[in-house]
Amino acid sequence: MFAIVMAGGSGTRLWPLSRRRRPKQLLALTGETSLLQQTVARLAPLLGPQEVYVITSAAHVRPTQEQLPQLPPDNVLGEPLARSTATAAGLATVLSRRDPDEVSLVLPADHFVADEARFAEALRDAVRAAERGYLVTLGIVPKSPATGYGYIKVGQRLHPSSAIALVERFVEKPDAARAAAFLKDGGYLWNAGIFAWRAYTFSQALHRFQPQLAAALEQMAALNRVPGWMSEVSQLLEPLPAVSIDVGIAEPAAAEGRMAVVPLDAGWSDIGSWSALLEALSATQGSSLVASGQHIDRGSARVLVHGGDRLVVTVGLEDIIVVDTPDALLVCARERAEEIKAVLDEIAAQEGDRYL
């Protein structure tokens, strides 16, 4: 068994802390260590350092290696071109040269999990289902009618005594009314983007559903790994469209009854926005006011303050995000935190790459 940790995201919704040079997964947002370090540590009950691979952008190989000294340096893989998650998982599988019968865990580098023991047990369940030939995903038991996640419609259980079930279908991010209906129905889970499968089963799925990508990966596997060989990999990636695991593999596999889901209730969050970070930290800390850095408050609630050495004072605020960095200050309403990504386009148009 081995794991592929996908660390190629930019985390633009967590600007101004997350930047191109130091993206979200390299930041310590939920503790003393970075999200990436926490993700790798979360795998320790199942895998040794030799079995963990991290695929990231070529520009972030060195800082990733520095954060993960326990991993062999060659286990940090540089992706020369970003082509979304299916391509990243396929490339990492090729580069790792693992046995095709081995089960591979594929998971993002930038998630938060409160109950790590329960998470490890869910991964073990996923591995057992993957050993039976299924493509497997983890589905999060929803706590609210969230509109920021895709949903999984749960189908028939694989066995009456097990919660593992077939995926009936995947549902794109719903509007508020549909999300509320899903929550009331009870037969839906949030899509966490965490997967398990035998490497050979994944290869079969690629050939069936993404033949262009499968052919390119076969060519990459046949390349001689001599100095400069990654330029050939880049040339093979260049014409490929961006293909996500969800759309390119999971959805068509579910339609054919080949996709299984393991429910997970472990205090999970994808930390997809400052609002999501506030929600996750509020739950673990038992306070609606979450602050770091030099901070004094008087009577505020449901507020996140991320500061540094400069003193930040908040008085009587509600549902506000404040993020203070040396060159940029963000103050936004909590319910509008998802708009930060769009604001970056305006910043780029006015200031170029200076603040990105």
Secondary structure, DSSP 8 states (H G I E B T S, - for coil): -EEEEEE----GGGTTTS-SSS-GGGS-SSSSS-HHHHHHHHTTTT--GGGEEEEEEGGGHHHHHHH-TTS-GGGEEEESS--HHHHHHHHHHHHHT--TTSEEEEEESS-EES-HHHHHHHHHHHHHHHHTT-EEEEEE--SS--SSS-EEEEEEESSTT-S-EEEEEEE----HHHHHHHHHH--EEEEEEEEEEEHHHHHHHHHHH-HHHHHHHHHHHTS---TTTHHHHHHHHTT-----HIIIIIHHHHHTT-EEEEEE-S-EE---SHHHHHHHHHHHHT-SEEEESSEEEES-EEEEEE--SS-EEEES-EEEEEEE-SS-EEEEEGGGGGGHHHHHHHHHHHHTTTT-
